[in-house]
Amino acid sequence: MSAALPDGPLLDLPADYRTPDAFENGLFTATHRLAETGLFTEENVLRMLETHPRELANVSRMGHDPTVLEWSEGLTDGLSPEDVLAALNKGRLWLNIRKVLDHQPEAAAAINRLYDDLEAACPGFTATRRSANVLVSSPGAMVYYHIDVPQNILWHVSGEKRVWAYPQRLADTPRDELEAIVAVKKEEDAGYDPAWDADAFAVDLKPGEWITWPQHTPHRVQNTVGLNISVSTEHYSPRAFKYVRAHRANRMLRDRFGLPLTSTKTSGLGYRAKAAAYLAGRAVQEYVTKKRDLYHYPKTFRVDPTAPHATVELNGGPTPAAFLPRTAPAPPTERPAEPEPEPAREPELALA
């Protein structure tokens, strides 16, 4: 599909967030015009799947309880794009089409325009190391409470979803847990308590809206209406990149040498020394041992649009209860009304 990008900026940035500090520390929603490009419709998602490397189109499923992490990845080998989309409409799945900037040139042009417009609207802000995924998810699907490593933005295109962001909870995240997430040593999901919703930033995201939050802000998502299509972008500003490197250096130097480092400052001699040590250590790991211990979700199922809930287990067993559809309990059966008793008859008097 050939698409011409519309004239003018593809996004609105509120005036209060047009400085780098305000934008990078902001938590807000605004509007965008991605729908006008025609690039992120169901029809064009099918076209993407025809050409996109299938190993970069991950399908995941989740449980129903947001406090219990039940998430696994599946296979779509041998399925047509139409089969995949049918399964998404039938099941409770999340399709993540990754590295869109590398493999979908027209979508990449639109996404890079978004970032160019953002940099123009926020003088001094720079978005480097850009990446983008197209997310297609089933009605009712969710993403657990988690923490992303780069800065990220969710650009919503179709369907509706509720998004919760928890900026107050970042300070409460245990240091070891946050460092493990930033170092990609564990999954991004973190412990969650529904009581935290009381002070969360919660919004019902509509088509044509985007949301962003400060780096490493915990958040979660629940689809509320229909099949959802969104674009998730990630980027680093120079400050954000240094912040990640400080966390990773702390973890590596503590794990390998027992150094009790906790500072996440991104300037000064201490930061520069840590960063240099981290880069040297990573080079040894990657180029000498040829190994990086990164976390991956297990693959446990195969997508099957003909199955009752669109998945079958790779081990041939029954689908775990956590992934079975939830149905509302049947209303109690009404008992038939008992006939009202007949009024007592007056005894007949014997006639003399």
C-alpha positions in Angstrom: 0.0 0.0 0.0 1.4 3.4 -1.0 0.3 6.2 1.4 1.0 9.9 1.3 1.5 11.5 4.7 -0.9 14.3 5.4 0.3 17.9 5.5 1.1 19.5 8.8 2.2 18.0 12.1 0.9 14.5 12.8 0.6 15.2 16.5 -0.5 17.8 19.0 1.8 18.5 22.0 0.2 20.6 24.8 2.0 23.9 25.5 2.8 22.8 29.0 5.2 20.1 27.7 7.2 21.9 25.1 10.5 21.9 26.9 12.7 18.7 27.2 12.4 18.6 31.0 8.6 19.0 31.0 8.2 16.5 28.2 10.5 13.8 29.6 8.9 14.1 33.1 5.3 14.5 31.8 2.4 12.2 32.2 -0.4 13.2 29.8 -2.5 12.4 26.7 -2.8 14.3 23.5 -4.0 13.7 19.9 -2.3 12.3 16.7 -3.3 11.8 13.1 -2.0 8.3 12.3 -5.4 7.2 11.2 -5.2 9.6 8.3 -2.3 7.8 6.8 -4.3 4.6 6.4 -1.2 2.6 7.4 -2.5 1.0 10.6 -5.9 -0.5 9.6 -6.7 -4.2 9.8 -6.3 -4.4 6.0 -2.8 -3.0 6.2 -1.9 -5.1 9.2 -2.5 -8.1 6.9 -0.2 -6.6 4.4 2.5 -6.1 7.0 2.2 -9.8 8.1 2.7 -10.9 4.5 6.2 -9.3 4.3 7.3 -9.1 8.0 9.7 -11.7 9.3 7.5 -14.0 11.2 10.0 -14.4 14.1 9.5 -10.7 14.7 5.7 -11.0 15.0 5.3 -12.4 18.5 1.9 -13.7 19.7 1.3 -13.9 23.4 -1.6 -14.8 25.7 -2.3 -13.8 29.3 -4.4 -14.9 32.2 -7.3 -13.0 33.7 -6.0 -11.9 37.1 -3.9 -8.7 36.9 -2.1 -9.6 40.1 -0.9 -13.0 38.9 1.6 -13.1 36.0 0.4 -15.7 33.5 2.0 -14.8 30.2 3.5 -17.0 27.5 4.3 -16.8 23.8 3.1 -18.9 20.9 3.9 -20.0 17.4 2.1 -18.9 14.2 4.1 -21.1 11.8 2.2 -22.1 8.7 -0.7 -19.6 9.3 -1.7 -17.0 6.8 -2.1 -13.4 7.9 -5.9 -13.9 7.7 -5.6 -16.9 10.1 -3.6 -14.8 12.6 -6.2 -12.0 12.5 -9.1 -14.4 12.8 -7.4 -15.9 15.9 -6.9 -12.4 17.4 -10.6 -11.7 16.9 -11.6 -15.0 18.4 -9.2 -15.5 21.3 -7.5 -13.4 23.9 -4.2 -12.7 22.4 -1.6 -10.0 21.9 0.3 -9.6 18.6 3.5 -7.6 18.7 4.9 -6.8 15.2 8.5 -5.7 16.2 11.2 -3.7 14.5 8.7 -1.9 12.2 11.2 0.8 11.4 13.6 -1.8 9.9 11.0 -3.8 7.8 8.0 -1.6 7.0 9.3 1.5 5.1 5.9 3.3 4.8 5.0 2.8 8.4 8.6 3.9 9.3 8.2 7.1 7.4 5.0 8.0 9.4 6.5 7.1 12.7 9.7 9.0 12.1 7.5 12.0 11.0 5.8 11.7 14.5 9.2 12.0 16.2 10.4 14.8 13.9 7.2 16.7 14.7 7.7 16.0 18.4 11.3 17.4 18.2 10.1 20.4 16.3 7.4 21.1 18.9 9.8 20.6 21.8 13.0 22.5 21.0 16.0 20.8 22.6 14.4 17.4 22.9 16.2 14.7 20.9 14.8 11.1 20.3 17.6 8.8 19.4 17.7 5.0 19.0 14.1 5.0 17.9 12.1 1.8 17.6 8.5 0.9 16.9 6.1 -2.0 17.2 2.6 -2.4 15.9 0.3 -3.9 18.5 -2.8 -5.8 17.6 -4.7 -7.3 20.5 -8.0 -9.2 21.1 -11.1 -7.7 22.7 -10.6 -8.0 26.5 -6.8 -8.7 26.3 -4.5 -7.0 28.8 -0.9 -6.3 29.6 0.3 -6.8 33.2 1.7 -4.1 35.4 5.3 -3.6 34.1 8.2 -1.3 33.6 9.7 -0.5 30.2 13.4 0.3 29.9 13.5 3.1 27.3 11.2 6.1 27.1 8.0 5.1 25.4 4.8 6.4 23.8 1.6 4.6 23.0 -0.2 5.9 19.9 -3.7 4.4 19.8 -5.4 3.9 16.4 -8.5 1.7 16.8 -10.6 0.0 19.5 -10.5 1.3 23.1 -8.3 0.5 26.0 -7.9 1.6 29.6 -4.4 2.6 30.6 -3.1 3.0 34.2 0.2 4.6 34.9 1.7 4.6 38.5 4.4 7.3 38.8 4.3 7.2 42.6 5.2 3.5 42.6 8.6 3.8 40.8 10.3 4.9 44.1 8.8 1.9 45.8 10.1 -0.7 43.3 12.9 -2.6 44.9 16.3 -1.6 43.6 17.3 -5.2 42.7 14.0 -5.7 40.7 14.4 -2.4 38.8 18.0 -3.1 38.0 17.2 -6.6 36.8 14.5 -5.3 34.5 16.8 -2.6 33.1 19.6 -5.1 32.6 17.1 -7.5 30.8 17.8 -10.2 33.4 14.1 -10.7 34.2 10.7 -10.0 32.6 9.5 -6.4 32.6 6.5 -7.4 34.8 6.7 -6.3 38.5 4.6 -7.0 41.6 1.2 -5.2 41.5 -1.4 -4.4 44.1 -4.9 -3.3 43.0 -5.0 -0.8 45.9 -2.4 1.2 43.9 -5.2 2.1 41.4 -6.5 4.7 43.8 -3.6 7.1 43.1 -2.9 6.0 39.5 -3.2 8.1 36.4 -6.0 6.3 34.6 -7.4 7.1 31.2 -9.7 5.5 28.6 -7.6 5.8 25.5 -9.6 6.5 22.3 -8.6 6.2 18.7 -6.4 9.2 17.7 -5.0 9.7 21.2 -1.4 9.1 22.5 -0.1 8.8 26.0 3.4 9.0 27.5 5.0 9.0 30.9 8.4 9.5 32.6 11.0 6.8 31.9 10.5 3.6 33.9 7.0 4.5 35.1 5.1 1.3 35.9 1.9 0.9 33.9 -0.7 -1.6 32.7 -3.3 -1.9 30.0 -6.8 -3.5 29.6 -8.6 -3.6 26.3 -12.2 -2.5 26.8 -13.8 -2.2 23.3 -13.2 -4.3 20.2 -10.0 -5.4 18.5 -7.3 -2.9 19.3 -4.5 -1.5 17.0 -1.8 0.7 18.4 1.7 1.8 17.7 4.2 1.5 20.5 7.4 3.5 20.1 10.5 3.6 22.2 13.4 6.1 22.2 16.2 7.5 24.2 17.0 11.0 24.9 20.7 11.5 25.8 19.7 11.8 29.5 17.5 8.7 29.4 20.3 6.7 27.7 22.8 7.6 30.5 20.2 6.7 33.1 19.9 3.2 31.8 23.7 2.8 31.6 24.0 3.9 35.2 21.6 1.2 36.4 23.3 -1.5 34.3 26.7 -0.5 35.5 25.6 -0.6 39.1 24.3 -4.1 38.7 27.2 -5.5 36.8 29.9 -4.0 39.2 28.0 -5.2 42.2 27.4 -8.7 40.8 31.0 -9.2 39.6 33.0 -7.3 42.2 30.7 -6.7 45.1 30.8 -3.0 44.8 27.8 -1.5 46.7 26.9 1.1 44.0 23.5 2.7 44.0 23.9 6.2 42.5 22.0 6.8 39.3 23.6 10.2 38.6 24.3 10.7 34.9 27.2 13.1 35.1 30.5 13.5 36.8 33.7 11.4 37.2 31.9 8.6 39.1 29.4 8.1 36.3 32.1 8.2 33.6 34.2 5.6 35.4 31.2 3.3 35.9 30.1 3.7 32.3 33.6 2.8 31.0 33.8 -0.3 33.3 30.3 -1.4 32.1 31.2 -1.1 28.5 34.4 -3.0 29.0 32.6 -5.8 30.9 29.9 -6.0 28.2 32.4 -6.2 25.5 34.1 -9.2 27.2 30.7 -10.9 27.6 29.6 -10.4 24.1 32.8 -10.9 22.1 34.8 -13.3 24.3 32.2 -15.5 25.9 29.7 -14.9 23.0 26.9 -14.9 25.6 24.4 -12.4 27.0 22.0 -13.8 29.5 18.8 -12.0 28.4 15.3 -13.0 29.6 12.8 -14.6 27.1 9.2 -15.7 27.7 8.6 -19.4 27.1 6.8 -20.6 23.9 4.1 -22.9 25.1 1.2 -22.9 22.5 0.4 -22.7 18.8 -2.2 -20.3 17.4 -5.1 -22.1 15.8 -8.1 -20.1 14.7 -10.2 -23.3 14.5 -9.7 -24.1 18.2 -12.4 -23.1 20.7 -10.2 -20.3 22.2 -7.7 -20.0 19.2 -4.8 -21.8 20.9 -3.6 -25.3 21.3 -0.8 -26.5 23.6 2.6 -27.5 22.2 2.8 -30.4 24.7 -0.5 -31.8 23.5 -2.1 -31.3 26.8 -5.2 -29.4 27.8 -5.1 -25.6 27.9 -4.2 -24.4 31.4 -7.2 -23.0 33.3 -5.6 -19.6 33.5 -6.0 -19.2 29.7 -9.5 -20.5 29.3 -12.2 -18.1 28.4 -14.1 -16.7 31.4 -17.8 -16.7 31.2 -20.1 -14.8 33.5 -21.8 -17.1 36.0 -25.3 -18.2 34.9 -28.1 -16.4 36.7 -29.8 -18.5 39.4 -32.6 -20.5 38.1 -35.9 -19.0 39.1 -38.1 -21.4 41.0 -41.6 -21.6 39.5 -44.1 -19.7 41.6 -46.0 -21.9 43.9 -49.7 -21.7 43.5 -51.4 -19.7 46.1 -53.4 -21.8 48.5 -57.1 -21.9 48.0 -58.9 -20.0 50.8 -60.3 -22.3 53.5 -63.9 -23.2 52.8 -66.4 -22.5 55.5 -67.8 -25.8 56.9 -71.3 -26.6 55.6 -73.9 -26.6 58.4 -76.1 -29.6 58.6 -79.7 -28.8 58.0 -82.0 -29.9 60.7 
